[in-house]
Amino acid sequence: MQDRRKARFESLLKEEISNIISREVKNPNVGLVTITRVEVTPDYTKARVYFRVIPEEKEEETLKALTNSAGFIKHLLKKGIRARIIPSLEFKVDKELKVWERIWTEMSDENI
């Protein structure tokens, strides 16, 4: 029951953060961002937000911009989500997808 509730909360955060970044964050250093997943601590006080950005060259700039905008995004989350606790946000570039893309490419090349 607790796991399902946490998963639902993470999914809600992912959707809301994605909407806020695309509609409200006006920083020119933020590229085209896709939120890939959100992981919330068991006490719901912290959330790691993993993202990908296009073009990949803007990853570091976007990470800095999102980190600087974390307070603003949390403020907007408070308005949009009915929850007792809104977690503090920590943004991270999702490196896991890069690993899978590389593995997929290598496997595809071997099959040709």
C-alpha positions as CSV (number, residue, x, y, z in Angstrom):
1,M,0.0,0.0,0.0
2,Q,2.8,2.4,1.0
3,D,4.8,1.6,-2.2
4,R,1.8,2.3,-4.4
5,R,1.1,5.6,-2.7
6,K,4.8,6.6,-3.1
7,A,4.8,5.6,-6.7
8,R,1.6,7.6,-7.4
9,F,3.1,10.7,-5.6
10,E,6.3,10.3,-7.7
11,S,4.2,10.1,-10.9
12,L,2.2,13.2,-9.9
13,L,5.4,15.1,-9.1
14,K,6.9,14.1,-12.5
15,E,3.9,15.3,-14.4
16,E,3.6,18.6,-12.5
17,I,7.3,19.4,-12.6
18,S,7.3,18.7,-16.3
19,N,4.4,21.1,-16.8
20,I,6.0,23.8,-14.7
21,I,9.3,23.6,-16.5
22,S,7.7,23.8,-19.9
23,R,5.2,26.6,-19.1
24,E,6.6,28.7,-16.2
25,V,10.4,28.5,-16.2
26,K,11.6,31.2,-18.6
27,N,15.3,30.7,-18.3
28,P,17.0,30.8,-21.7
29,N,19.6,28.3,-20.4
30,V,17.0,25.6,-20.1
31,G,16.9,23.4,-23.2
32,L,14.1,21.1,-24.2
33,V,13.7,19.1,-21.0
34,T,12.1,15.7,-20.5
35,I,11.6,14.5,-16.9
36,T,12.4,10.8,-17.0
37,R,11.7,9.9,-13.4
38,V,11.3,11.2,-9.8
39,E,12.5,9.4,-6.7
40,V,11.1,10.5,-3.4
41,T,12.7,9.6,0.0
42,P,10.6,7.5,2.4
43,D,9.8,10.5,4.5
44,Y,8.8,12.6,1.4
45,T,11.1,15.5,2.3
46,K,13.4,15.2,-0.7
47,A,13.0,14.3,-4.3
48,R,15.5,13.5,-7.0
49,V,14.3,14.7,-10.4
50,Y,16.1,13.0,-13.3
51,F,15.9,14.6,-16.7
52,R,17.2,14.5,-20.2
53,V,17.8,17.6,-22.4
54,I,18.0,18.3,-26.1
55,P,20.6,19.2,-27.2
56,E,22.9,17.1,-25.0
57,E,25.5,19.9,-25.0
58,K,23.2,22.0,-22.8
59,E,23.1,19.4,-20.0
60,E,25.4,21.3,-17.6
61,E,23.7,24.7,-18.3
62,T,20.3,23.2,-17.9
63,L,21.3,21.5,-14.6
64,K,22.5,24.8,-13.2
65,A,19.4,26.6,-14.3
66,L,17.0,24.0,-12.9
67,T,19.0,23.9,-9.6
68,N,18.6,27.7,-9.4
69,S,14.9,27.4,-10.2
70,A,14.2,24.6,-7.7
71,G,12.7,27.0,-5.1
72,F,10.5,28.6,-7.7
73,I,9.3,25.2,-8.9
74,K,8.6,24.0,-5.4
75,H,6.6,27.1,-4.7
76,L,4.5,26.4,-7.8
77,L,4.1,22.8,-6.7
78,K,2.7,23.9,-3.4
79,K,-0.1,25.7,-5.4
80,G,-0.8,22.8,-7.7
81,I,-0.6,19.8,-5.5
82,R,-2.6,19.1,-2.4
83,A,-0.1,17.5,-0.1
84,R,1.1,18.1,3.5
85,I,4.7,18.0,2.4
86,I,6.2,19.2,-0.8
87,P,9.7,17.8,-1.1
88,S,12.8,19.8,-1.8
89,L,14.0,19.2,-5.3
90,E,17.4,18.0,-6.4
91,F,17.9,17.8,-10.2
92,K,20.1,15.2,-11.9
93,V,21.0,14.4,-15.5
94,D,19.7,10.9,-16.2
95,K,22.8,9.0,-17.3
96,E,21.0,5.7,-17.1
97,L,19.3,6.2,-20.5
98,K,22.7,7.0,-22.1
99,V,24.0,3.6,-21.0
100,W,21.0,1.8,-22.4
101,E,21.2,3.7,-25.7
102,R,24.9,2.7,-26.0
103,I,24.1,-0.9,-25.2
104,W,21.2,-0.9,-27.7
105,T,23.5,0.6,-30.4
106,E,26.2,-1.9,-29.8
107,M,23.7,-4.8,-30.0
108,S,22.2,-3.4,-33.2
109,D,25.6,-3.0,-34.8
110,E,26.4,-6.6,-34.0
111,N,23.2,-7.9,-35.6
112,I,23.9,-6.2,-38.9
